[in-house]
Amino acid sequence: MKKLHLLLIINLTLILPTILFAQTGADSIPNVITLKQGVIFALRNQPVVRQAAIDQQINERDIKIGLAGWLPQINSSGAYNHYFKGSPVASTTPGVVSNIDEYSSLGLQASQIIYNNDVLLAAKTANYSRLYYKQNTLSSQINVVSDVSKAFFDVLLSQKQLNIINEDIVRLQRSLKDAYNRYQAGVVDKIDYKQATIALNSELATRKQTAESINSKMAYLKQIMGLNPQAKITLAYDSTGYEKEAYIDTNQTLNVNNRIEYQQLQTEKNLKNLNVNYYRLGFLPSLSAVGSYNLVYLNTRVSELYNNSFPSAYAGLSLSLPIFQGGKRLQNLSKARLQVERASLDIVNSQNTINTEYIQALASYKSNYTNWQILKQNVDLATDVYNVVSLQYREGIKTYLDVIVAQSDLRTSELNYYNSLFQLLSSKIDLKRALGILSVDQ
């Protein structure tokens, strides 16, 4: 017993850490996350993606249910009857009434489909059905990658805006202090001091609004990531990395076959074509091989019923031929052909839509790219202007109004720059999605 207890302790010591790690580590996420980590977590935990994966498993079960018809079908049966009047068999002696009133039977029946239109359709649609649900899962994953990336950039943009506002508040506080000191010294009147106070109060109010918007955007990011709303995360920001990632080859040629939406429509059309063949071949008979083995028990007493048996067995073919169904098959065939025609029009419409999306995404990316390049230069220019004007104000060359204008230009240029950068990154995602090259393999 001691050896057994020792063995159990050793096994628990080895197994429990593995189980605990699997339970706690599967959905863990670091406190500071990059965009890649956020996307990976979302692909694993986002409810829509998990539902698509479950739908894929359900479809696999449906396929196996349909294909089960090709396998032999075996059934058993049993019966017991007590006859109060009459008999289950006729007497073999003329004029003598049989007194057999106990009857029982045990049987085993088997059938094997040789040809059946329904199970043939199940076999033909299996691969297309698997492909469709696989494409559906991939489509959900692409949507998650796109949505999480954009929401991630939206939060980062607001955080950068908050940082710029905080820097501007520091400058305004310094300007307010300078204006107040100059007013106390009698160099200027109180107008500069009051203007600085107004500007600082306005910026403090803007900071509060921006901070609250970050909380709202962060909640949305957690939602589409499938993350617990109470979880605390910080987004990692790499300015150099994002600037490098902003570039994409705009000379790529659009191929509609790369779009998952187009692929799904093609798969749907193939499934509808199989329906046409199904109804077209609906006049063919169903043929099955059948067999049965039965034991019949007859007696006058229940206690002796199963002493003797009368076996019987047979094997043969079963043929079922639909002759007239009131025109149902022809109507279903016409309906199936119309559905194929409609699916073809969906594909044509999808091609036009995809082409429009690509042109719009490409135009948006090019526009945002040019805007980003120009605004990047404006930040450097605005910084130089502010530094010079601020120095000249301290020397009494420039008025405080010039300082306010320079501060406002610097703040605006910085906000516009980061806004253009994240707009460019978002438009790049839209362009990659329009081209059908937005990858989920993170």
ZANU-492932 format. One record per residue (C-alpha): residue in one letter; chain; z, y, x. Coordinates in steps of 0.05 Angstrom, whole numbers, plus 5000, padded with zeros to 4 digits. Example, Ala and Ser with C-alpha at 12.3 -4.5 7.8 and 13.67 -1.06 7.14 Angstrom:
<recs>
REC  vexke  pati    up  north  east
REC      A     A  5156   4910  5246
REC      S     A  5143   4979  5273
</recs>
This chain:
<recs>
REC  vexke  pati    up  north  east
REC      M     A  5000   5000  5000
REC      K     A  5016   5047  5057
REC      K     A  4947   5034  5087
REC      L     A  4915   5048  5019
REC      H     A  4952   5114  5011
REC      L     A  4933   5134  5081
REC      L     A  4860   5119  5067
REC      L     A  4862   5160  5003
REC      I     A  4892   5219  5039
REC      I     A  4839   5216  5094
REC      N     A  4783   5213  5042
REC      L     A  4810   5272  5003
REC      T     A  4818   5312  5066
REC      L     A  4745   5301  5084
REC      I     A  4716   5309  5014
REC      L     A  4755   5366  4983
REC      P     A  4733   5420  5032
REC      T     A  4661   5401  5019
REC      I     A  4670   5405  4944
REC      L     A  4707   5472  4948
REC      F     A  4655   5501  4994
REC      A     A  4599   5479  4947
REC      Q     A  4634   5510  4888
REC      T     A  4652   5576  4921
REC      G     A  4593   5584  4967
REC      A     A  4537   5570  4918
REC      D     A  4541   5637  4883
REC      S     A  4575   5678  4936
REC      I     A  4547   5744  4960
REC      P     A  4570   5789  5017
REC      N     A  4602   5856  5004
REC      V     A  4544   5893  5039
REC      I     A  4477   5866  5017
REC      T     A  4406   5879  5038
REC      L     A  4347   5879  4990
REC      K     A  4328   5808  5013
REC      Q     A  4398   5782  4999
REC      G     A  4399   5815  4931
REC      V     A  4332   5784  4912
REC      I     A  4354   5715  4935
REC      F     A  4418   5720  4895
REC      A     A  4379   5742  4833
REC      L     A  4329   5685  4839
REC      R     A  4387   5637  4840
REC      N     A  4431   5668  4786
REC      Q     A  4388   5711  4740
REC      P     A  4394   5681  4669
REC      V     A  4320   5689  4653
REC      V     A  4300   5651  4716
REC      R     A  4351   5596  4702
REC      Q     A  4326   5591  4630
REC      A     A  4254   5583  4656
REC      A     A  4278   5527  4702
REC      I     A  4313   5493  4643
REC      D     A  4250   5501  4600
REC      Q     A  4213   5466  4656
REC      Q     A  4262   5408  4654
REC      I     A  4258   5404  4578
REC      N     A  4182   5401  4582
REC      E     A  4188   5344  4632
REC      R     A  4230   5306  4582
REC      D     A  4179   5320  4527
REC      I     A  4124   5292  4572
REC      K     A  4164   5229  4584
REC      I     A  4177   5222  4509
REC      G     A  4102   5227  4495
REC      L     A  4082   5179  4551
REC      A     A  4134   5128  4527
REC      G     A  4084   5108  4474
REC      W     A  4042   5073  4527
REC      L     A  4098   5026  4544
REC      P     A  4113   4963  4504
REC      Q     A  4156   4975  4442
REC      I     A  4206   4920  4428
REC      N     A  4250   4917  4366
REC      S     A  4299   4867  4338
REC      S     A  4319   4855  4266
REC      G     A  4370   4815  4229
REC      A     A  4387   4801  4156
REC      Y     A  4435   4763  4113
REC      N     A  4428   4752  4038
REC      H     A  4470   4715  3987
REC      Y     A  4430   4695  3925
REC      F     A  4469   4697  3859
REC      K     A  4407   4675  3822
REC      G     A  4345   4641  3846
REC      S     A  4332   4618  3917
REC      P     A  4297   4645  3979
REC      V     A  4254   4581  3982
REC      A     A  4223   4536  3929
REC      S     A  4245   4464  3922
REC      T     A  4198   4413  3950
REC      T     A  4216   4363  3895
REC      P     A  4182   4376  3827
REC      G     A  4230   4389  3771
REC      V     A  4290   4398  3818
REC      V     A  4320   4468  3824
REC      S     A  4340   4485  3895
REC      N     A  4413   4504  3906
REC      I     A  4400   4541  3971
REC      D     A  4433   4609  3961
REC      E     A  4449   4631  4033
REC      Y     A  4394   4664  4074
REC      S     A  4394   4697  4143
REC      S     A  4340   4715  4193
REC      L     A  4338   4740  4265
REC      G     A  4274   4768  4294
REC      L     A  4243   4801  4355
REC      Q     A  4180   4842  4348
REC      A     A  4138   4872  4404
REC      S     A  4077   4916  4405
REC      Q     A  4033   4945  4459
REC      I     A  3986   5003  4446
REC      I     A  3916   4990  4472
REC      Y     A  3885   5054  4446
REC      N     A  3916   5111  4406
REC      N     A  3892   5182  4402
REC      D     A  3962   5212  4401
REC      V     A  3988   5178  4464
REC      L     A  3921   5191  4498
REC      L     A  3931   5266  4485
REC      A     A  4001   5262  4514
REC      A     A  3974   5231  4577
REC      K     A  3918   5282  4585
REC      T     A  3963   5343  4573
REC      A     A  4019   5321  4619
REC      N     A  3993   5354  4682
REC      Y     A  3971   5418  4648
REC      S     A  4037   5423  4612
REC      R     A  4075   5415  4678
REC      L     A  4030   5467  4709
REC      Y     A  4042   5517  4652
REC      Y     A  4117   5513  4656
REC      K     A  4116   5517  4731
REC      Q     A  4074   5580  4724
REC      N     A  4123   5606  4673
REC      T     A  4180   5597  4722
REC      L     A  4140   5632  4776
REC      S     A  4124   5689  4729
REC      S     A  4198   5699  4714
REC      Q     A  4214   5698  4788
REC      I     A  4160   5751  4803
REC      N     A  4189   5795  4748
REC      V     A  4258   5788  4778
REC      V     A  4234   5805  4848
REC      S     A  4199   5867  4822
REC      D     A  4256   5891  4777
REC      V     A  4311   5878  4828
REC      S     A  4272   5913  4883
REC      K     A  4259   5975  4841
REC      A     A  4331   5978  4816
REC      F     A  4355   5969  4888
REC      F     A  4312   6028  4910
REC      D     A  4335   6069  4851
REC      V     A  4408   6061  4870
REC      L     A  4393   6076  4943
REC      L     A  4355   6139  4923
REC      S     A  4414   6164  4882
REC      Q     A  4461   6149  4940
REC      K     A  4417   6188  4988
REC      Q     A  4414   6245  4939
REC      L     A  4490   6244  4936
REC      N     A  4494   6245  5012
REC      I     A  4447   6305  5014
REC      I     A  4488   6341  4961
REC      N     A  4551   6328  5001
REC      E     A  4518   6356  5063
REC      D     A  4496   6416  5023
REC      I     A  4567   6426  4997
REC      V     A  4592   6427  5069
REC      R     A  4541   6480  5086
REC      L     A  4559   6520  5024
REC      Q     A  4633   6516  5040
REC      R     A  4618   6541  5109
REC      S     A  4575   6597  5082
REC      L     A  4629   6615  5031
REC      K     A  4680   6619  5087
REC      D     A  4633   6664  5129
REC      A     A  4618   6708  5069
REC      Y     A  4692   6715  5052
REC      N     A  4710   6733  5124
REC      R     A  4654   6784  5127
REC      Y     A  4678   6813  5061
REC      Q     A  4750   6817  5086
REC      A     A  4725   6851  5149
REC      G     A  4688   6903  5107
REC      V     A  4620   6884  5135
REC      V     A  4590   6867  5067
REC      D     A  4611   6875  4995
REC      K     A  4637   6820  4950
REC      I     A  4567   6802  4923
REC      D     A  4555   6752  4980
REC      Y     A  4623   6721  4969
REC      K     A  4611   6712  4894
REC      Q     A  4540   6685  4904
REC      A     A  4567   6633  4952
REC      T     A  4621   6613  4902
REC      I     A  4569   6605  4846
REC      A     A  4524   6563  4890
REC      L     A  4582   6519  4911
REC      N     A  4606   6508  4840
REC      S     A  4537   6489  4817
REC      E     A  4530   6438  4873
REC      L     A  4598   6408  4857
REC      A     A  4576   6397  4785
REC      T     A  4511   6365  4809
REC      R     A  4551   6319  4855
REC      K     A  4592   6294  4795
REC      Q     A  4529   6280  4754
REC      T     A  4497   6243  4812
REC      A     A  4559   6201  4825
REC      E     A  4562   6180  4752
REC      S     A  4488   6162  4751
REC      I     A  4500   6117  4811
REC      N     A  4552   6078  4771
REC      S     A  4502   6069  4714
REC      K     A  4445   6047  4760
REC      M     A  4491   6000  4798
REC      A     A  4511   5966  4732
REC      Y     A  4438   5956  4715
REC      L     A  4425   5926  4784
REC      K     A  4482   5877  4776
REC      Q     A  4456   5858  4707
REC      I     A  4386   5840  4730
REC      M     A  4415   5805  4791
REC      G     A  4459   5761  4747
REC      L     A  4520   5787  4785
REC      N     A  4589   5794  4755
REC      P     A  4598   5866  4733
REC      Q     A  4667   5867  4766
REC      A     A  4639   5848  4834
REC      K     A  4641   5902  4888
REC      I     A  4578   5908  4929
REC      T     A  4550   5960  4976
REC      L     A  4475   5968  4989
REC      A     A  4452   5967  5061
REC      Y     A  4404   6023  5079
REC      D     A  4356   6020  5138
REC      S     A  4314   6084  5140
REC      T     A  4270   6059  5197
REC      G     A  4259   5992  5165
REC      Y     A  4240   6022  5098
REC      E     A  4192   6070  5130
REC      K     A  4158   6011  5164
REC      E     A  4156   5971  5100
REC      A     A  4123   6029  5063
REC      Y     A  4055   6012  5092
REC      I     A  4005   5964  5059
REC      D     A  3932   5950  5070
REC      T     A  3896   5987  5014
REC      N     A  3829   5955  5032
REC      Q     A  3849   5888  5001
REC      T     A  3801   5863  4947
REC      L     A  3827   5846  4878
REC      N     A  3823   5773  4859
REC      V     A  3845   5761  4787
REC      N     A  3857   5688  4803
REC      N     A  3918   5708  4844
REC      R     A  3952   5738  4783
REC      I     A  4001   5690  4751
REC      E     A  3986   5718  4682
REC      Y     A  3913   5700  4690
REC      Q     A  3930   5631  4714
REC      Q     A  3974   5619  4653
REC      L     A  3918   5639  4606
REC      Q     A  3871   5591  4642
REC      T     A  3922   5535  4633
REC      E     A  3931   5552  4560
REC      K     A  3856   5548  4549
REC      N     A  3853   5480  4583
REC      L     A  3908   5455  4536
REC      K     A  3870   5481  4476
REC      N     A  3806   5446  4500
REC      L     A  3845   5381  4500
REC      N     A  3864   5394  4428
REC      V     A  3790   5400  4411
REC      N     A  3777   5332  4442
REC      Y     A  3837   5303  4405
REC      Y     A  3811   5324  4337
REC      R     A  3740   5306  4355
REC      L     A  3761   5235  4370
REC      G     A  3807   5231  4310
REC      F     A  3759   5183  4274
REC      L     A  3770   5128  4326
REC      P     A  3817   5071  4306
REC      S     A  3885   5056  4335
REC      L     A  3889   4987  4366
REC      S     A  3953   4951  4386
REC      A     A  3973   4882  4408
REC      V     A  4031   4855  4366
REC      G     A  4075   4795  4369
REC      S     A  4138   4768  4335
REC      Y     A  4188   4712  4340
REC      N     A  4234   4698  4281
REC      L     A  4290   4650  4265
REC      V     A  4305   4635  4192
REC      Y     A  4370   4603  4170
REC      L     A  4379   4570  4101
REC      N     A  4439   4534  4073
REC      T     A  4483   4525  4012
REC      R     A  4546   4546  4049
REC      V     A  4560   4607  4093
REC      S     A  4600   4566  4142
REC      E     A  4541   4520  4156
REC      L     A  4487   4573  4151
REC      Y     A  4472   4578  4226
REC      N     A  4473   4503  4239
REC      N     A  4398   4495  4231
REC      S     A  4343   4545  4244
REC      F     A  4270   4548  4224
REC      P     A  4232   4586  4278
REC      S     A  4165   4621  4271
REC      A     A  4123   4661  4320
REC      Y     A  4057   4697  4321
REC      A     A  4014   4743  4364
REC      G     A  3954   4785  4345
REC      L     A  3920   4852  4341
REC      S     A  3933   4910  4295
REC      L     A  3877   4957  4278
REC      S     A  3885   5023  4239
REC      L     A  3822   5060  4220
REC      P     A  3824   5129  4186
REC      I     A  3768   5130  4134
REC      F     A  3779   5192  4092
REC      Q     A  3833   5245  4099
REC      G     A  3807   5298  4052
REC      G     A  3771   5337  4107
REC      K     A  3836   5349  4146
REC      R     A  3807   5325  4212
REC      L     A  3746   5370  4207
REC      Q     A  3788   5431  4190
REC      N     A  3834   5417  4248
REC      L     A  3774   5410  4294
REC      S     A  3746   5477  4271
REC      K     A  3814   5510  4280
REC      A     A  3820   5482  4350
REC      R     A  3752   5508  4370
REC      L     A  3770   5577  4343
REC      Q     A  3834   5575  4384
REC      V     A  3793   5560  4447
REC      E     A  3747   5619  4431
REC      R     A  3807   5664  4422
REC      A     A  3836   5640  4488
REC      S     A  3770   5658  4522
REC      L     A  3775   5728  4495
REC      D     A  3847   5733  4520
REC      I     A  3822   5716  4589
REC      V     A  3768   5770  4585
REC      N     A  3819   5820  4561
REC      S     A  3867   5799  4617
REC      Q     A  3813   5811  4669
REC      N     A  3802   5881  4644
REC      T     A  3876   5895  4640
REC      I     A  3888   5868  4710
REC      N     A  3832   5911  4738
REC      T     A  3861   5973  4705
REC      E     A  3931   5957  4731
REC      Y     A  3903   5949  4801
REC      I     A  3865   6015  4800
REC      Q     A  3927   6052  4773
REC      A     A  3973   6019  4823
REC      L     A  3926   6034  4881
REC      A     A  3918   6107  4859
REC      S     A  3994   6114  4852
REC      Y     A  4007   6085  4920
REC      K     A  3955   6129  4955
REC      S     A  3982   6191  4920
REC      N     A  4054   6174  4937
REC      Y     A  4035   6158  5009
REC      T     A  4002   6226  5019
REC      N     A  4061   6261  4985
REC      W     A  4110   6224  5030
REC      Q     A  4074   6244  5094
REC      I     A  4072   6318  5074
REC      L     A  4145   6320  5051
REC      K     A  4166   6286  5115
REC      Q     A  4139   6347  5153
REC      N     A  4172   6395  5104
REC      V     A  4242   6368  5121
REC      D     A  4232   6385  5194
REC      L     A  4205   6454  5178
REC      A     A  4261   6469  5127
REC      T     A  4314   6447  5177
REC      D     A  4287   6494  5230
REC      V     A  4283   6552  5181
REC      Y     A  4354   6542  5157
REC      N     A  4383   6539  5227
REC      V     A  4347   6603  5247
REC      V     A  4364   6641  5183
REC      S     A  4437   6619  5187
REC      L     A  4442   6644  5258
REC      Q     A  4408   6709  5241
REC      Y     A  4456   6719  5182
REC      R     A  4516   6712  5228
REC      E     A  4485   6765  5273
REC      G     A  4473   6811  5214
REC      I     A  4397   6807  5216
REC      K     A  4386   6769  5151
REC      T     A  4419   6778  5084
REC      Y     A  4459   6724  5049
REC      L     A  4403   6716  4998
REC      D     A  4359   6692  5055
REC      V     A  4412   6640  5073
REC      I     A  4416   6616  5000
REC      V     A  4340   6609  4997
REC      A     A  4338   6571  5063
REC      Q     A  4394   6525  5041
REC      S     A  4359   6512  4975
REC      D     A  4293   6498  5010
REC      L     A  4327   6449  5058
REC      R     A  4363   6413  5002
REC      T     A  4300   6409  4960
REC      S     A  4257   6384  5017
REC      E     A  4307   6329  5034
REC      L     A  4313   6307  4962
REC      N     A  4238   6308  4954
REC      Y     A  4229   6268  5018
REC      Y     A  4275   6211  4997
REC      N     A  4247   6213  4927
REC      S     A  4177   6206  4954
REC      L     A  4198   6149  5001
REC      F     A  4228   6107  4947
REC      Q     A  4172   6123  4899
REC      L     A  4124   6098  4953
REC      L     A  4164   6034  4961
REC      S     A  4164   6023  4886
REC      S     A  4090   6036  4881
REC      K     A  4079   5986  4937
REC      I     A  4114   5933  4895
REC      D     A  4069   5951  4836
REC      L     A  4007   5946  4880
REC      K     A  4028   5879  4909
REC      R     A  4041   5854  4839
REC      A     A  3974   5880  4814
REC      L     A  3940   5843  4872
REC      G     A  3979   5780  4856
REC      I     A  4011   5777  4925
REC      L     A  4083   5794  4908
REC      S     A  4119   5735  4939
REC      V     A  4182   5702  4913
REC      D     A  4193   5663  4978
REC      Q     A  4248   5706  5006
</recs>
